[in-house]
Amino acid sequence: MRAEHIKFTRKNPITGRSHRGQRDIQYAAVDEVVLRVTHFHSGPQPVRIEFADEHLSAAGLQKWSHSWYRHTHGTDSFDTARTWMAEYFRSQESAELLAHYEQAVETWQMLDVDSAKVPAPYRIVELHHDHYLAVANNPRPLLWQHSNLAWEDRTPRVGGTSILAEANRHSPSRDGADYTGWIVSSDGGRSYSDPISRKPDALAYLRVIADQNVPAAKDNR
């Protein structure tokens, strides 16, 4: 995800609420996660980047408060925070660093969510102007722990995905497609639409497919 496509908002994309307080707090939806960026206006690295946790239940918050991955990164401004999110968060440059952040994402996604704090089942994330995701705000019902795959600390790896659907624009000049239009897909690309010419229609259909893929209430934990 490029820095120019990372947008800061006052409202948490998961809860739809802003933080009322003295600190300068903003949020950014980056791929499948939501990061909270707090500017404390003092110290050598006054800006702290961490995973948003306002949507978690009491049990989820308790577990997260003791997690190694709760605090993510410190920097000096919102601009450098945006650059770090784009260039270093889940970067492929270091296998060790990538593993650290991948495990952090999996840990965060498996935390218990308070459904009363989450008004919508998913959020729309713009990766760039030709690629959008519908990401579940409570991904746990979509995920599972592997019985035979684990991280170095023996924590089970997580399977599944929090992405309910995605919309991509294709064209001959962009990716060599023999058409120009949008494809809405789900299930890892195994299910996909016919080309859709207009972006508003594609995004509307993205929501239709996302609605269909939201886990039933009885499946939620």
Summary of the structure (lengths in Angstrom):
residues: 221
radius of gyration: 18.1
end to end distance: 30.5
largest distance: 54.4
contacts: 624
relative contact order: 0.12
helix: 30%
strand: 33%
